[in-house]
Amino acid sequence: MTILVTAATGRVGRKVVDQLVKRGANVRALTRDPSKADLPAGVEIAQGHMLDIESMRAAFKGVRTLFLLNAVTGDEFTQAILTLNLAREAGVERVVYLSVIHADRFVNVPHFAVKSGAERMLAAMDFNATILRPSYFIDNEAMVKDTILNHGVYPMPIGGKGVAMVDARDIAEVAAIELIRRDRSESKLPIETINLVGPDTLTGADVAAIWSELLGRPIVYGGDDPTAFQANMASFMPGWMAYEMRLMAERYVSDGMIPDDGDVERLTEILGRPLHSYRDFAATIAADAA
């Protein structure tokens, strides 16, 4: 049967599509603009978006399993609620949902609270679901590489508790594995939650030390105060979103994003390989800059 992938052209969704195609799945990709999709051969394209009810009804025809990813937007919760209702209306009960780690704890951060609400909806409506809870994306660090390379400062206020950053490639591959497992199961599977983390839990000072070693010169940690971080975010995103990112950074500092016991081992077993590390990501950038 067909698997519908939302946000199919984004940095995670596109990787999920690729992983599903690699595994021989029938994939339908939801996108607003098919002319810009650039998806693999054989992937069916559904034009639409999650606030367009009729386009979603059309997208769900013939679908058995849903990968639900909502971008951080002001109407994210509305998108999630509508999509899950339309999935149920279409008879789609198998779902892999991309949430966020500590969604139930970081309730003052809007997109965490939204995802916690969607998780509760999946349970209350008795969906056959896997909830994936990724930590901070390693890939986000591409935004600050110029500051690191040109100014010698690691500016992300991630604090001293530690953050187990995860690579988007690992997120996508686990998602694809779970989508296929749900899609091909002959019986209903219980709801499961999987934390998606990296192999190392790093503080701001740890990350600065990695960059210092790889670049062969001192890189300092910019500190825990998120004021400059918020100002930088506000230069290229709406003010409300920059403030939301500040709230998230404050929780990095106060709580960290620390895996539960056994998370790394569980992911390694699911993937059958080691997780991608922050050091590997940084080493690639350092080599390109040499």
C-alpha positions, 0 to 999 in steps of 0.5 A, a space after each residue: 500500500 501507499 505511504 503518504 509523506 508530508 513536508 516531502 521536500 524539506 530537509 527531513 521529509 526528502 530524506 524520508 522519501 529517499 529511504 522509503 524508495 530505497 526500501 521498495 515502498 510505494 510513496 506519495 509525496 505531499 508538496 505545495 509546488 510539484 514543479 520544484 519537488 525534484 523527487 525520485 522516479 516512481 514517487 507519486 506527487 500530491 499537490 496540496 497542503 495541510 490547510 487545504 481540506 480537499 487537497 488533503 482528502 485527495 492525497 489520502 485516497 489509497 493511502 494506508 500509512 502517514 508520515 506526519 511532519 509539521 513545520 514550526 509555524 503559527 498554525 502548526 497545531 491546526 495543521 496537525 489536528 486537521 491532518 489527523 482528523 482527515 486521516 481517520 476520515 480516510 481510514 488511515 490509522 497507521 502513523 509515524 509522527 515527528 514530534 520532539 524530545 521532551 515535548 511533555 516537559 518543555 511546555 512553555 515552548 510553543 512548538 513543543 507544546 503543540 507536539 505534545 498535544 498531537 501526541 495526546 491526540 494520537 493516543 486518544 484517537 487510538 491510532 496505530 502510531 510511532 512517535 519519534 522524538 528528535 533532539 536538536 538537529 546537528 544540521 541546524 549548525 550550518 546556520 552558525 558555521 560562518 560565525 565559528 570559522 570567521 569569528 572564532 565563537 561557537 554562538 549557540 546557547 546550548 548550556 552546560 547540561 548537555 544536548 545529544 544532537 541528532 543527524 537528520 539522516 538518522 532521523 529519516 532512516 528510523 522514520 522509514 524503518 518505522 513507516 514500513 514496519 507499520 505499513 506491512 504489519 498484518 495486525 495493529 501495533 501498539 503506540 511506541 515512542 522513540 527518542 532520536 538522539 546522537 551518540 554524544 551528549 555535548 555542552 557548549 564548551 564541549 562543542 567549542 573544544 571539538 571545533 578548536 581541535 579540528 580547526 587547530 585554533 581556539 574557538 570559544 563558547 559564546 555563553 548561555 545568555 540567549 539575547 544575541 541568539 534571539 537577535 540573530 534569529 530575528 534577522 531572518 525569521 519573524 519576531 515571534 519565531 525568534 522569541 520561540 527559539 529563545 525560549 527553547 534555548 533557555 530550556 537547553 540551558 536549564 534542562 539540556 536535551 539528555 537521552 534516556 538510558 538505552 536510547 543510543 543502543 536502541 537506535 544503533 540496533 534499529 539502524 544496524 550501524 553507529 549513529 552519525 556524530 557531531 564531530 563527523 559533521 564538524 570535521 566535514 566543514 573544517 575540511 572544506 574550510 582548510 
